[in-house]
Amino acid sequence: MATIRFFAAAAEAAAADAAAIDATSVGDLRAQLTGLYGAEFERILGRCSLLVNGTRATDDTVTLSGGDTVDVLPPFAGG
């Protein structure tokens, strides 16, 4: 299972800081997260960047394995 870490608005929408999900790809992960956390989470997820082991995943075909860590990062403002 991959470890999924939620930050800011994504953590708020999921009501959790982390989850363990058995997904085979980023697209599969998106579908499972939407199923678990609902429409509001899906809306926020659409604006988020996903980092797989620290590298931005720009494609839903990126493969995931059991030891991966995926960070769900909403856009941040400020500075």
C-alpha positions as CSV (number, residue, x, y, z in Angstrom):
1,M,0.0,0.0,0.0
2,A,1.2,3.5,-0.8
3,T,1.2,6.1,1.9
4,I,-0.9,9.2,1.0
5,R,-0.2,12.4,2.9
6,F,-2.7,15.2,2.7
7,F,-1.9,18.9,3.3
8,A,-3.9,22.1,3.8
9,A,-7.3,22.0,2.1
10,A,-6.9,18.4,1.0
11,A,-6.4,17.3,4.6
12,E,-9.4,19.4,5.7
13,A,-11.6,17.8,3.0
14,A,-10.4,14.3,3.8
15,A,-10.7,14.9,7.6
16,A,-7.3,13.1,7.8
17,D,-3.6,13.8,7.4
18,A,-2.8,10.5,5.8
19,A,-4.1,7.3,4.4
20,A,-2.8,4.0,3.1
21,I,-4.2,3.1,-0.4
22,D,-3.5,0.1,-2.6
23,A,-3.5,1.8,-6.0
24,T,-1.6,0.8,-9.2
25,S,-1.4,4.3,-10.8
26,V,-2.0,8.0,-10.1
27,G,-5.3,7.7,-12.0
28,D,-6.4,4.7,-9.9
29,L,-5.4,6.7,-6.8
30,R,-7.5,9.7,-7.8
31,A,-10.5,7.4,-8.4
32,Q,-10.1,5.7,-5.1
33,L,-9.6,8.9,-3.1
34,T,-12.7,10.4,-4.8
35,G,-14.7,7.3,-3.8
36,L,-13.5,7.5,-0.2
37,Y,-13.8,11.2,0.4
38,G,-16.5,12.5,-1.9
39,A,-17.3,15.3,-4.3
40,E,-15.7,18.1,-2.3
41,F,-12.4,16.3,-2.0
42,E,-12.6,15.6,-5.8
43,R,-13.0,19.3,-6.4
44,I,-9.9,20.1,-4.3
45,L,-7.9,17.2,-5.7
46,G,-8.4,18.6,-9.2
47,R,-6.4,21.6,-8.2
48,C,-3.7,19.7,-6.3
49,S,-0.2,18.7,-7.3
50,L,0.7,15.1,-6.6
51,L,4.3,14.3,-5.6
52,V,5.3,10.6,-5.8
53,N,8.4,10.1,-3.7
54,G,9.1,13.8,-4.0
55,T,8.7,14.0,-7.8
56,R,5.7,15.7,-9.3
57,A,3.4,13.3,-11.1
58,T,2.0,15.1,-14.1
59,D,0.3,12.1,-15.7
60,D,-2.4,9.7,-14.4
61,T,-0.4,6.8,-15.9
62,V,2.4,7.2,-13.4
63,T,2.8,3.7,-11.7
64,L,2.5,3.4,-7.9
65,S,4.0,0.6,-5.8
66,G,3.5,-0.4,-2.2
67,G,6.4,1.5,-0.8
68,D,5.6,4.9,-2.4
69,T,4.7,8.1,-0.6
70,V,2.3,10.4,-2.4
71,D,1.9,14.0,-1.2
72,V,-1.4,15.8,-2.1
73,L,-0.5,19.5,-2.2
74,P,-3.1,22.1,-2.9
75,P,-1.9,25.5,-4.3
76,F,-0.5,27.6,-1.5
77,A,-0.7,31.4,-1.3
78,G,1.4,33.8,0.6
79,G,5.1,34.3,0.9
